Amino acid sequence: MLIGLIFCQSASAESYAPDCAVFINTSTDWTRTQSIEKFDPSLGVLTKVVLTANACASQSFKIDNEDSEGQSYKVTSNAKLTTPMPDGSTLTIDLDLGYREFFLEEDSDPGYGDFEGDDSYSFFEKKCDEIVKEFDDPAALAAWIGVGRLNFVTSTKGTANIDGPGNYDSRIRTFGEEKICVTYYYKTCNDDNACTTDSVVDNKCVHTPITCDDKNACTDDSCNPATGCVYTPITCDDSNPCTADSCNPATGCVYTPITCDDKNACTEDSCDPATGCVYTPIVCDDKDACTEDSCYPVKGCVYTPITCDDENACTEDSCDPATGCVNTPIVCDDKDACTEDSCDPVKGCVYTPITCDDKNACTEDSCDPDTGCVYTPITCDDSNPCTADSCDPAKGCVFTPIVCDDKDACTEDSCDPVKGCVFTPIVCDDGDPCTTDECVDGKCVFTPIDCDDGDPCTIDRCVDGKCVFTPMVCDDGDPCTSDACVDGVCVHTPITNCNCASKCPWSIRNDLYTASCTEVKEVSAIEGILANDPAAVAVSNPESITIDPKYGTIEVHEDGSFVYDPTGARGLYNGVYVIFKYSATNGYCEAKNQGTAKIQVRCKR
C-alpha cells in the first residue's frame, strides 16, 4: 500500500489533495487498513471533503466436468468492496462479473481435471466502477482534521456461485484493486492585518492583536497594519570625544569612556577632552651589550639576544655580556653499550645501534645497555599436543605431526589440537531395526533377528524390530470345502451334501461418493458399499481396509456402512478421489473380483 502526502497549492490555493490510499491486484477475500493524511488545521478552515473511490475486480474461472454424463451449468460471479466512512456511513462498490450458462460434455479424463477439451469451460472477466462522495457537515468534518492519518478499513468479498447437478472440479481466483483519494477544500484565516495573529480554533478563524515589545530600551515600539511591528532606534550623543556613546537595551543610553589605543606598543596613549586621543612615542634601552634594542608596534620594546652560532653541531654556543660569544666543544656519550658514539658537525651527536646476530635461528638476539649483546635460547611450543616440538639452528622451530594409532580396526584414529590423540569407535547402523549391528575386524556386520515361534502354520517375519507371526491362509475359494492348516500344510475337506454351485461365481459393483475436506462423512448400510450388490451379505475382513494416510482415515463395517474422517489429512485438494478396495461374500463364496469405492472430496474456496 503506497501512502504519502502531496501539497499541490499556490499561495492563494484553497484546496489540496494528499496522496491516495492504494492496494493493487490483491486476491480476495481480505480486509485491508489504508490511511490518508488528515487535513492540517494550520492551513485554515476546512469547508468540504470530496472523496473519490475507484475500484476494479477481475475473476479467472475454470471448470472441468467429472461426471460420466454431459451436464448444464449456470455461474453467477460478483465482487463487493465495502469501506466504513468517518461519519458512520459505508462506501460500497458492487461489481457484477456476469452470469453465464453453458453445457459440458461427459468427463474425458476420469479422476483428473485437466481443464481442457469439451468437458471444460473457462473465462476471465474484469469490471471497474467509481464513486464520488462529499462531506460538508461541520460535525462530519471534525474527524478529517488534525495531526496524523485517518484509517480506512476496506473489506473485499469475491464469489462465484455454480449451479449444476453433476460432479465437477473448479479453479476460481478473484482479484480486487481500489484507490481512495480525497481533496480538502478550505478558506484561509488571513485578515491582511500585520498587527494580528491569525489562527484556527475548532475549525473557526480567530484574529488576535499582537503586542509589539522588543524588550529593548533603545527603541520606540509601534505597529503598522501593513508591515507589522516597528522598532525605531533612539539617538544617544553627549558631544564628548573621550566617551563612546551607545545604548543598553536594558537601561537605555550609556556613555562609556573610550580607550585610546592605537595598537602600537611604541606609544603612550591618553585622551584630551578637547581634541581626543593623544599617542606619544616611547624610548627603548636595556643597557645590555648582548641585545639589540628595538620597538615593534605590536610587541613594544624588544631586546633581542644576539646569535652566537658557529654552525657546528659539535659545540655548545653561549654569550658572555662582557666578552661576547663562547663556543665550547660537546662530549657525546649516551652510556649505552649497545651504541657507537660519535659527533657530526652537521647533525651533532650520533649514536649508532650495534648489530647483535649469532647466525643461530634457535636464539633470540638482543642487546643489554649495560653488558652488550645477549643471545637467549628460544622456546619452541605451539601448544598443540598433535606435534613434536624441536628447534633447527638453520630453520628455527620445527613442529612435527605425531602418529595416532591404537591398533584397533574398529576405531577411527585422529588427533585433536586440544585433547591430543582421539580414537572414535566406528558406528555400524544399517537403519534396519530387524538386524543386530556390530563392528568386527574393521567391518560392519549386520545379523538378521531370528523370528521363529515353532508353529508351522504361521509365517514368521520381523517388522520394525518386532517379530510378527501371521497365520497361514488356507482358502481354496471352494465354498463346498472346509479349509484348515495341519503341520504347515493346507487341508481342504469336502463338505457333505454341499450344493452352492448356483450361487457362485458372482461379481461386485463399484461405488462413488462425495465428501467435504473438513467434515467427517458417515454412510449407513442402506447407502453403503453393499447397497447396489443384492447378492452380497457381508464385507470380508473390513478391519483390514485402509486408505492413503495423507487423505485421512476410513473405518468400514461388515454390513457395508463406513465412516470417512479427513481430520489431519495433509494431501487433500478440491476434486481429489480417495479410493479403497474391498471383498465380500454372498454366504456361499467370495466374489470373484474386488469392489472399488471412490470418494470425491470437495473443498470450499
C-alpha positions in Angstrom: 0.0 0.0 0.0 1.6 3.3 -1.1 0.7 6.1 1.2 2.1 9.7 1.2 1.1 13.4 1.1 1.5 15.9 -1.8 0.6 19.6 -1.4 -0.3 21.0 -4.8 -1.1 24.6 -3.9 0.0 28.2 -4.6 -0.1 31.0 -2.1 -3.8 31.6 -2.9 -4.9 28.0 -3.2 -8.0 26.9 -1.3 -7.7 23.1 -1.8 -5.1 20.3 -1.8 -5.1 16.5 -2.2 -2.9 14.2 -0.1 -1.6 11.0 -1.7 -4.2 8.4 -2.4 -4.5 5.1 -0.5 -3.9 2.3 -3.0 -3.9 -1.5 -3.0 -3.3 -3.3 -6.3 -4.3 -6.7 -7.7 -4.9 -8.4 -4.3 -6.6 -11.8 -4.1 -10.0 -11.8 -2.3 -11.3 -12.5 0.3 -9.5 -10.0 2.5 -9.6 -6.9 4.8 -7.1 -4.1 4.5 -6.4 -1.0 6.5 -5.5 2.1 4.4 -4.7 5.6 5.6 -4.8 9.2 4.3 -3.1 12.2 5.7 -5.6 14.3 7.8 -6.3 18.0 7.0 -3.7 20.3 8.5 -5.7 22.9 10.6 -2.8 25.4 10.3 -3.9 26.0 6.7 -7.3 27.4 7.5 -10.9 26.4 8.0 -11.9 23.1 6.3 -15.2 23.6 4.4 -15.6 20.4 2.4 -14.1 17.0 1.7 -14.6 15.3 -1.7 -13.7 11.5 -1.7 -13.3 9.6 -4.9 -13.1 5.8 -4.8 -12.0 3.8 -7.9 -12.3 0.0 -7.7 -11.8 -2.9 -10.1 -12.3 -6.6 -9.7 -11.3 -9.5 -12.0 -12.1 -13.2 -12.0 -10.3 -16.1 -13.6 -12.7 -19.1 -13.8 -12.1 -22.7 -14.9 -14.4 -25.8 -14.5 -14.0 -29.4 -15.6 -16.9 -31.9 -15.7 -16.1 -35.0 -13.6 -19.4 -36.7 -14.4 -19.9 -39.7 -16.7 -22.7 -37.7 -18.5 -22.8 -34.2 -20.0 -24.2 -31.6 -17.7 -25.5 -28.0 -17.9 -24.2 -25.3 -15.5 -25.0 -21.7 -14.5 -22.4 -19.4 -13.0 -23.1 -16.0 -11.3 -19.9 -14.0 -10.4 -19.5 -10.8 -8.5 -17.2 -8.8 -6.1 -18.1 -6.3 -3.4 -15.8 -3.7 -1.7 -17.1 -2.0 1.5 -15.4 0.8 3.5 -16.8 2.4 6.7 -16.6 6.3 6.4 -15.6 8.6 9.3 -19.3 9.9 9.5 -20.7 6.4 10.2 -21.8 5.8 6.6 -20.5 3.0 4.4 -18.9 3.3 1.0 -20.0 0.2 -1.0 -18.9 -0.7 -4.6 -20.7 -3.8 -6.1 -19.0 -5.2 -9.3 -21.1 -7.6 -11.4 -18.7 -10.0 -13.1 -21.5 -11.6 -15.2 -23.9 -14.5 -15.5 -23.2 -17.5 -17.8 -24.9 -20.7 -18.9 -23.1 -23.5 -20.6 -23.1 -27.2 -21.3 -20.1 -29.5 -20.6 -19.6 -32.9 -22.3 -19.1 -36.1 -20.3 -15.8 -36.4 -18.4 -13.0 -37.2 -20.8 -10.3 -37.7 -18.1 -11.9 -39.6 -15.1 -10.2 -38.8 -11.8 -8.2 -36.0 -13.2 -9.3 -32.4 -14.0 -7.1 -31.0 -16.8 -9.5 -28.1 -17.7 -9.1 -28.8 -21.4 -11.5 -30.2 -24.1 -15.3 -30.2 -24.5 -15.7 -31.3 -20.8 -14.3 -28.0 -19.6 -15.1 -24.2 -19.7 -13.2 -21.1 -18.7 -13.5 -17.3 -18.8 -11.7 -14.1 -17.5 -13.8 -11.0 -16.6 -12.8 -7.6 -15.2 -15.1 -4.7 -14.2 -14.4 -1.3 -12.7 -16.5 1.5 -11.1 -16.0 4.9 -9.5 -18.0 6.6 -6.6 -17.6 10.2 -5.5 -18.8 11.3 -2.1 -18.8 14.7 -0.4 -18.7 15.7 3.3 -19.5 19.3 4.3 -21.4 18.8 7.6 -19.4 20.5 10.4 -19.8 17.5 12.7 -18.6 15.1 9.9 -15.7 17.3 9.0 -14.2 17.2 12.6 -13.0 13.6 12.0 -10.9 14.7 9.0 -8.9 17.4 10.9 -5.8 17.0 12.9 -2.3 15.6 13.1 -1.5 12.1 11.7 -3.5 9.9 9.4 -7.1 8.8 9.0 -7.6 5.0 8.7 -9.9 3.3 6.2 -10.7 -0.4 6.7 -11.8 -2.0 3.4 -13.3 -5.5 3.2 -13.5 -7.3 -0.1 -15.6 -10.4 -1.0 -15.4 -12.3 -4.3 -18.0 -15.0 -5.2 -18.7 -17.4 -8.0 -22.0 -19.4 -7.5 -22.0 -22.6 -9.6 -25.4 -24.2 -10.2 -25.3 -27.7 -11.8 -26.3 -31.3 -10.9 -23.1 -33.0 -11.8 -19.7 -33.7 -10.3 -17.0 -31.2 -11.3 -13.6 -29.7 -10.4 -13.1 -25.9 -10.5 -10.3 -23.3 -10.2 -11.5 -19.8 -9.3 -9.4 -16.8 -8.4 -10.8 -13.4 -7.8 -8.7 -10.2 -7.5 -9.6 -6.8 -6.3 -7.9 -3.4 -6.5 -9.0 0.0 -5.2 -7.8 3.6 -4.9 -9.3 6.1 -2.4 -8.4 9.8 -3.0 -9.6 12.9 -1.1 -9.5 16.6 -1.8 -9.7 19.1 1.1 -11.4 22.4 0.4 -10.7 25.2 2.9 -10.6 29.0 3.4 -7.6 30.8 4.8 -7.7 32.9 8.0 -5.7 35.9 6.8 -7.3 39.3 7.6 -4.3 41.1 5.9 -3.5 42.9 9.1 0.1 42.5 10.2 -0.9 43.6 13.7 -2.9 40.5 14.4 -2.1 36.8 14.6 -4.4 34.5 12.5 -5.3 31.1 13.9 -7.9 28.3 13.6 -9.8 27.2 16.8 -12.5 24.5 16.5 -12.4 25.0 12.6 -13.1 28.7 13.0 -10.9 31.7 12.3 -9.5 33.7 15.3 -7.6 37.1 14.9 -5.7 38.1 18.0 -4.0 41.6 18.3 -0.2 41.2 18.7 1.9 43.0 21.3 4.9 44.9 19.9 7.6 45.0 22.6 11.2 44.0 21.7 12.2 44.5 25.4 14.8 47.0 24.1 15.1 50.4 25.9 16.9 51.6 22.8 13.9 51.6 20.5 10.5 53.2 20.3 7.9 50.4 19.8 4.8 50.7 17.5 2.7 48.6 15.0 2.0 49.3 11.3 -1.1 47.3 10.0 0.7 47.0 6.6 4.1 45.8 7.8 3.7 44.8 11.5 5.8 45.8 14.5 8.1 48.8 14.0 11.1 49.3 16.4 12.7 52.8 15.8 16.2 53.2 17.3 16.8 56.3 19.7 19.8 58.6 19.3 22.5 58.8 22.2 25.1 61.6 22.0 26.9 63.6 24.8 29.3 65.6 22.4 32.4 64.3 24.3 35.1 62.8 22.1 36.5 60.9 25.1 33.4 58.8 25.5 31.8 56.1 23.4 28.1 56.8 23.0 25.9 53.6 23.0 22.6 52.3 24.2 22.0 49.3 26.5 18.7 47.5 25.6 18.0 47.0 29.3 18.9 50.5 30.7 19.0 52.9 27.7 21.8 55.4 26.7 25.3 54.6 28.0 28.4 57.0 27.8 31.5 54.9 28.3 35.0 56.5 28.5 36.9 55.4 25.4 40.2 53.6 25.5 42.8 55.3 23.4 44.8 52.5 21.9 46.5 52.9 18.6 47.5 49.2 18.9 51.1 50.5 18.8 53.1 49.3 21.8 55.7 52.0 20.9 53.4 54.9 22.1 51.9 56.1 25.3 48.1 56.5 24.8 46.0 59.3 26.5 42.8 61.3 25.8 42.3 65.2 25.6 38.6 66.2 26.1 39.1 68.9 23.5 41.0 67.0 20.8 40.5 63.3 21.7 43.2 60.6 21.8 47.0 61.5 22.0 49.8 59.0 21.2 53.4 59.8 22.5 56.4 57.7 21.2 58.5 55.8 23.9 62.3 55.2 24.1 63.6 51.5 24.4 67.1 50.9 26.0 68.1 48.0 28.4 71.8 49.0 28.7 72.8 45.4 27.7 75.5 44.9 25.1 74.3 41.3 24.4 70.9 42.5 23.0 69.8 44.6 20.1 67.2 47.2 21.3 64.2 48.0 19.1 60.5 48.7 19.2 57.7 46.9 17.4 54.2 48.4 17.2 52.7 45.1 18.2 55.1 43.9 20.9 56.6 47.2 22.1 60.2 47.3 23.3 62.1 44.2 22.1 65.5 43.3 23.4 66.8 40.6 21.0 69.7 38.4 22.2 72.5 38.3 19.6 73.0 34.9 18.0 76.3 33.1 18.8 76.2 30.2 16.3 79.4 28.8 14.7 77.1 26.4 12.6 78.9 23.5 14.3 76.6 21.0 15.9 79.6 19.7 17.9 80.0 22.9 20.0 77.8 24.4 22.7 77.2 28.1 21.8 76.7 30.8 24.5 77.2 34.6 25.1 79.1 36.5 27.9 77.7 40.0 28.4 81.3 41.1 28.9 83.3 39.1 26.3 80.8 38.1 23.7 80.2 34.7 22.0 81.7 31.4 23.5 81.7 28.1 21.5 82.5 25.1 23.8 83.0 21.5 22.3 80.4 19.0 23.5 81.0 15.4 24.8 78.9 12.6 23.1 78.3 9.6 25.4 74.9 8.0 25.9 76.2 5.4 28.5 74.7 2.7 26.3 76.9 -0.4 25.5 74.5 -1.0 22.5 75.6 2.1 20.5 78.7 3.5 18.9 79.1 7.2 20.0 80.4 10.0 17.6 79.7 13.6 16.6 78.8 15.0 13.2 79.4 18.8 12.7 76.1 19.0 10.9 73.9 16.6 12.9 75.6 16.7 16.3 75.9 13.6 18.5 75.2 10.3 16.6 74.5 7.1 18.5 74.6 4.2 16.0 73.0 0.9 17.3 75.3 -2.1 17.0 74.1 -5.3 15.3 73.8 -8.5 17.5 73.4 -11.6 15.4 75.0 -15.1 16.2 73.5 -16.6 13.0 71.5 -19.2 15.1 67.8 -19.4 14.4 67.3 -21.1 17.9 68.3 -18.0 19.8 66.6 -14.6 20.3 69.3 -11.9 19.7 69.1 -8.7 21.8 71.3 -6.1 23.4 71.6 -5.1 27.1 72.6 -1.4 27.5 74.9 -2.4 30.4 76.6 -5.5 29.1 76.1 -5.5 25.3 74.9 -8.4 23.0 72.7 -11.2 24.6 71.8 -14.5 22.8 68.8 -16.2 24.6 67.7 -19.7 23.5 64.1 -19.6 22.2 61.3 -22.0 23.4 59.5 -24.0 20.7 56.0 -24.8 21.8 52.9 -24.5 19.6 50.6 -25.7 22.4 49.4 -28.5 20.1 49.6 -32.0 21.5 49.4 -33.3 18.0 53.0 -32.2 17.2 56.5 -33.0 18.5 58.3 -29.6 19.1 62.1 -29.1 18.3 64.5 -26.4 17.0 66.8 -26.5 14.0 69.7 -23.9 14.2 69.3 -23.2 10.5 65.4 -23.2 10.2 64.2 -22.4 13.7 61.2 -24.1 15.4 60.1 -27.4 13.8 56.6 -28.9 14.7 56.4 -32.5 13.5 52.9 -34.1 13.4 52.6 -37.2 15.7 51.0 -40.5 14.5 47.9 -41.7 16.5 47.2 -45.4 16.1 45.6 -47.6 18.8 45.9 -50.8 16.6 42.1 -51.2 16.8 40.5 -51.7 13.3 37.0 -50.7 14.8 38.1 -47.1 15.7 38.8 -44.1 13.6 42.2 -42.6 14.7 42.7 -38.8 14.7 44.4 -36.0 16.7 42.6 -33.1 18.4 44.7 -29.9 18.7 43.3 -29.5 22.3 43.0 -33.1 23.6 45.6 -35.0 21.5 45.0 -38.5 20.1 41.3 -39.4 19.7 40.1 -42.9 19.0 36.4 -42.8 17.8 34.5 -46.1 17.6 33.1 -46.9 14.1 29.3 -46.6 14.2 27.6 -49.6 12.4 23.9 -48.9 11.7 22.2 -50.1 8.6 18.9 -48.4 9.6 17.2 -51.8 9.8 15.5 -52.5 13.2 15.4 -56.1 12.2 19.2 -56.6 12.4 21.8 -56.5 15.2 24.7 -54.2 14.2 28.3 -54.6 15.3 31.9 -54.0 14.1 34.2 -56.9 13.6 37.9 -56.5 12.4 37.1 -53.1 11.0 34.0 -54.2 9.0 30.3 -53.7 9.9 28.4 -57.0 10.4 24.5 -56.9 10.3 22.9 -60.1 11.6 19.1 -60.6 11.0 16.9 -61.1 14.1 15.7 -64.7 14.3 11.9 -64.8 14.4 10.5 -68.4 14.9 7.5 -69.3 17.1 7.8 -73.0 16.3 4.4 -73.1 14.7 4.5 -74.5 11.1 1.1 -72.9 10.4 2.4 -69.3 10.8 4.5 -67.2 8.5 7.3 -65.7 10.7 9.0 -62.3 9.9 10.4 -59.2 11.5 8.6 -55.9 11.2 10.0 -52.6 12.7 12.2 -54.6 15.1 9.4 -56.8 16.3 8.6 -60.5 15.4 5.3 -60.9 13.6 3.7 -64.4 13.3 0.9 -64.4 10.6 -1.4 -67.4 10.4 -1.3 -69.2 7.0 -4.4 -68.6 4.9 -5.8 -71.9 3.6 -8.7 -70.8 1.3 -9.2 -72.7 -2.0 -12.2 -70.5 -2.9 -14.4 -73.5 -2.8 -17.5 -73.0 -0.6 -18.0 -76.8 -0.5 -14.8 -77.5 1.4 -13.7 -76.8 5.0 -10.2 -75.3 4.9 -7.5 -75.7 7.7 -3.7 -75.8 8.3 -2.3 -79.0 9.7 1.5 -79.2 10.4 2.2 -76.4 7.9 0.1 -78.0 5.1 -3.3 -76.7 4.0 -6.0 -79.4 4.2 -9.3 -78.9 2.3 -12.0 -81.3 3.5 -15.2 -81.7 1.3 -18.5 -80.7 2.9 -21.2 -83.5 2.8 -24.3 -82.6 0.8 -23.0 -79.2 -0.4 -24.9 -77.7 -3.2 -23.9 -74.0 -3.8 -22.7 -74.0 -7.4 -25.7 -71.9 -8.5 -24.6 -69.1 -6.1 -21.1 -68.9 -7.4 -19.3 -67.3 -9.0 -20.6 -63.7 -8.6 -19.3 -60.1 -9.0 -19.2 -56.8 -7.0 -20.2 -53.4 -8.5 -18.1 -50.3 -7.9 -19.3 -47.3 -5.8 -19.0 -43.4 -5.9 -19.5 -41.0 -3.0 -18.7 -37.3 -2.3 -17.4 -35.8 1.0 -16.2 -32.5 2.4 -12.4 -32.0 3.1 -13.3 -30.5 6.6 -16.2 -32.7 7.9 -16.5 -36.4 8.9 -18.6 -38.4 6.3 -20.8 -41.2 7.9 -22.6 -43.6 5.4 -25.2 -46.1 6.7 -25.6 -49.7 5.5 -28.6 -48.6 3.3 -26.3 -46.4 1.2 -23.1 -48.3 1.9 -20.7 -50.2 -0.4 -23.0 -53.3 -0.5 -26.2 -51.3 -1.2 -26.0 -51.9 -5.0 -24.9 -55.6 -4.7 -28.1 -57.7 -3.9 -26.2 -60.9 -3.7 -23.7 -59.6 -1.1 -24.4 -60.4 2.6 -21.2 -59.1 4.3 -17.8 -57.3 3.8 -14.9 -59.6 4.2 -12.2 -58.6 6.8 -13.5 -55.0 7.0 -10.9 -54.2 9.7 -8.1 -54.6 7.1 -9.4 -51.9 4.7 -7.4 -48.7 4.7 -6.7 -45.6 2.5 -3.6 -43.5 1.8 -3.0 -41.8 5.2 -2.3 -38.4 3.5 -6.1 -38.3 2.7 -7.3 -39.2 6.3 -8.7 -42.5 7.7 -11.5 -44.9 6.8 -13.5 -47.3 9.1 -15.5 -50.0 7.1 -18.1 -52.2 8.9 -19.2 -55.7 7.9 -22.7 -54.5 6.8 -21.2 -52.1 4.2 -21.5 -48.9 6.3 -18.4 -46.8 6.7 -17.0 -43.5 8.3 -14.5 -41.3 6.4 -12.6 -38.8 8.6 -10.4 -36.2 6.8 -9.0 -34.8 10.1 -5.2 -34.4 10.0 -5.1 -35.0 6.2 -2.2 -33.2 4.5 -2.7 -34.1 0.8 -6.4 -33.1 0.2 -7.4 -30.7 -2.6 -10.7 -29.9 -4.3 -11.8 -32.8 -6.6 -9.3 -35.4 -5.4 -10.6 -39.1 -5.3 -10.0 -41.1 -2.1 -10.1 -44.8 -3.2 -10.3 -48.0 -1.2 -10.9 -51.7 -2.3 -12.9 -54.4 -0.5 -14.0 -58.0 -0.8 -17.5 -59.5 0.1 -19.3 -62.9 0.5 -22.7 -64.0 -0.5 -22.9 -66.6 2.2 -21.5 -69.3 0.0 -18.4 -67.9 -1.6 -16.3 -64.8 -2.0 -16.9 -62.5 -5.0 -14.6 -63.2 -8.0 -13.4 -59.6 -8.0 -12.7 -56.8 -5.5 -15.0 -53.8 -5.4 -13.7 -50.3 -5.7 -15.2 -47.3 -3.8 -14.3 -43.7 -4.7 -14.9 -40.7 -2.5 -14.6 -37.3 -4.4 -13.5 -34.6 -1.9 -15.0 -31.1 -2.2 -13.0 -28.2 -0.6 -14.8 -24.8 -0.3 -12.9 -21.9 -1.7 
